[in-house]
Amino acid sequence: NEEHDSPLREVAMRTLFTTLAIGLTAALLSGPRAVSQEAAQWEDLLARDMRDWSRSVGGESPWRMTGDRTLYCNRGNELYIAERDFADGTLKFEYRFRPTDKATGYQAAVWARRTVRGSGCKLSLGDDCGKISASFQGGSDREKTFEVKPTDNPAKKIGEWNEVELTLKDKSVQIRINGKEIEGFENSDTNRGLFALEAEGSEVVFRSVKWKE
């Protein structure tokens, strides 16, 4: 009986090892592919070294791009606008301010769904981090304003990197700062618009500016 059982055991062991080998190979192949597919969904908006962005004013630019696609602004007061409309999707980026000898006075902003006439949703960074202000046309075609400020400032200490995520869907803009949900804006004029970085006099740095439809 042992002589008859031995070949059966060998077949069973070979089948087991083959099954394990196939499973391990599939796991190794599927893991990196899933990661690469996820990474491919995000578009780096700074990948073209700002060639598809426009400044709102002329003269010497306060903006400087480094080799690792980190965008510095040296105390400018202007908008840097991406030259395309953005519809539904998610925008994420990181920012930080360069520390000075002052405790306050740090200002910058980001715009979502901005229209040509300047309405849209403006998210303040710095001292007023999380403050949302917007102008839009009401049902009577009269411009209305909206403003809300969170109870607690969601930003990290000056000099540290902050993570911001804006989710755009239909005419709404939902905001998350450092993992914390911030009250959004529901009444954009349109379901698409421009994205812009706004410098407001402070030295500010942006990186990992990415978009996913």
C-alpha positions in Angstrom: 0.0 0.0 0.0 2.8 2.4 0.8 4.3 1.7 -2.6 1.0 2.6 -4.3 0.5 5.7 -2.1 3.9 7.1 -2.7 3.3 8.2 -6.3 0.0 9.6 -5.3 1.6 11.7 -2.6 4.2 12.9 -5.1 1.5 14.0 -7.6 -0.4 15.8 -4.8 2.7 17.6 -3.6 3.6 18.7 -7.2 0.0 20.0 -7.6 0.2 21.9 -4.4 3.6 23.5 -5.2 2.4 24.4 -8.7 -0.7 26.0 -7.3 1.3 28.1 -4.8 3.8 29.1 -7.5 0.9 30.3 -9.8 -0.7 32.2 -6.9 2.6 33.9 -6.0 3.4 34.9 -9.6 -0.1 36.4 -10.0 0.3 38.4 -6.8 3.7 39.7 -7.8 2.4 40.7 -11.3 -0.9 42.2 -10.1 0.6 44.3 -7.3 2.9 46.6 -9.3 0.3 46.8 -12.1 -2.4 48.1 -9.8 0.0 50.6 -8.3 1.1 51.8 -11.8 -2.5 52.0 -13.0 -3.4 54.2 -10.0 -0.4 56.4 -10.5 -1.2 56.8 -14.2 -4.7 58.2 -13.3 -3.1 61.3 -11.8 -1.9 64.0 -14.1 1.0 66.2 -13.0 0.0 69.7 -13.7 3.5 71.0 -13.3 5.1 68.5 -15.6 5.5 71.0 -18.5 7.4 73.5 -16.4 4.5 76.0 -16.4 4.4 76.3 -20.2 0.6 75.8 -20.1 0.1 78.3 -17.3 -0.4 82.1 -17.5 0.3 84.9 -15.1 -2.3 87.5 -14.4 0.2 90.4 -14.5 3.3 91.2 -16.5 6.8 92.1 -15.5 9.4 90.1 -13.7 7.9 86.8 -12.5 8.1 86.0 -8.8 7.6 82.3 -9.6 10.5 79.8 -9.9 10.3 76.1 -10.8 13.0 73.6 -9.6 14.1 70.4 -11.3 11.9 68.3 -9.0 8.8 70.3 -10.0 8.6 72.3 -6.9 7.1 75.8 -7.5 8.4 78.7 -5.4 6.8 82.2 -5.2 8.9 85.0 -3.8 6.4 87.4 -2.3 4.4 88.0 -5.4 0.8 89.3 -5.7 -0.8 87.6 -8.7 -2.6 84.6 -10.1 -0.9 81.8 -11.9 -3.7 80.2 -14.0 -3.8 76.8 -15.7 -4.8 77.3 -19.4 -7.7 74.9 -19.5 -11.1 74.2 -18.1 -11.5 71.5 -15.4 -14.8 69.6 -15.1 -15.5 66.8 -12.7 -12.5 65.3 -10.9 -10.1 65.7 -8.0 -7.3 68.2 -7.6 -4.7 67.7 -4.9 -1.5 69.5 -4.0 0.9 70.3 -1.2 2.0 73.8 0.0 4.0 75.4 2.7 5.1 78.9 3.7 8.7 80.0 4.3 9.0 81.0 7.9 9.8 84.6 8.8 10.3 86.4 12.1 6.6 87.1 12.2 3.9 84.9 13.7 1.1 86.0 11.3 0.8 87.6 7.9 1.0 84.4 5.8 -1.3 84.5 2.9 -2.0 82.6 -0.4 -4.9 81.0 -2.1 -6.1 78.5 -4.6 -9.0 79.0 -7.0 -11.4 76.2 -8.4 -14.0 76.6 -11.1 -12.9 80.2 -11.7 -14.6 81.9 -14.6 -13.2 84.5 -17.0 -15.1 87.2 -15.1 -13.5 86.2 -11.8 -16.2 84.3 -10.0 -15.7 80.8 -8.7 -14.5 79.3 -5.4 -11.4 80.7 -3.6 -9.8 78.7 -0.8 -7.5 80.7 1.5 -4.2 79.3 2.8 -2.1 80.5 5.6 -3.6 82.6 8.4 -7.1 82.0 7.1 -6.5 78.4 5.9 -9.9 76.8 5.1 -11.7 80.0 4.5 -13.9 79.8 1.4 -15.1 82.9 -0.5 -16.9 82.9 -3.8 -18.9 85.2 -6.1 -21.6 83.8 -8.4 -24.6 84.9 -10.4 -27.9 84.2 -8.7 -31.3 83.5 -10.3 -31.9 87.2 -10.8 -28.6 87.5 -12.6 -27.3 89.6 -9.7 -23.9 88.7 -8.3 -24.1 87.1 -4.9 -21.3 86.4 -2.5 -20.6 83.5 -0.2 -18.1 83.2 2.6 -17.4 80.7 5.3 -14.5 80.1 7.7 -13.9 76.9 9.7 -13.9 77.1 13.5 -10.4 75.6 13.7 -7.5 76.4 11.4 -6.7 73.0 9.7 -3.2 74.1 8.6 0.0 72.7 10.1 2.7 75.0 11.6 4.4 77.5 9.3 7.2 75.8 7.5 5.5 72.4 7.4 3.9 70.8 4.3 0.1 70.8 4.1 -2.0 68.5 1.9 -5.1 69.9 0.1 -7.6 68.0 -1.9 -10.5 69.5 -3.8 -13.2 67.3 -5.3 -15.3 68.9 -8.1 -18.6 67.4 -9.1 -21.3 69.1 -11.0 -21.4 72.6 -9.5 -20.0 71.7 -6.1 -16.5 71.9 -4.7 -15.7 69.7 -1.6 -12.5 70.4 0.3 -10.2 68.4 2.5 -7.1 69.9 4.2 -4.6 67.6 6.0 -7.3 64.9 6.1 -10.0 67.2 7.6 -13.2 67.8 5.8 -13.9 71.5 5.2 -17.3 72.9 4.4 -17.6 73.1 0.6 -19.2 75.3 -2.0 -22.4 74.1 -3.8 -23.3 76.9 -6.2 -20.6 77.4 -8.9 -21.8 79.3 -11.9 -20.8 76.4 -14.1 -19.8 72.7 -13.9 -16.3 73.5 -15.2 -13.8 76.3 -14.8 -10.2 77.3 -14.3 -7.7 76.4 -11.6 -5.3 79.0 -10.3 -2.7 79.5 -7.6 -2.8 83.0 -6.0 0.2 84.6 -4.3 -0.7 87.2 -1.8 2.6 88.6 -0.7 4.1 85.7 1.2 6.9 83.3 0.2 5.0 80.2 -0.6 5.9 76.8 -2.1 3.7 74.4 -4.0 4.5 70.8 -5.1 2.7 67.6 -6.2 0.0 69.6 -8.0 -2.1 66.7 -9.6 -5.4 66.2 -11.2 -7.6 63.1 -11.8 -10.8 63.1 -13.8 
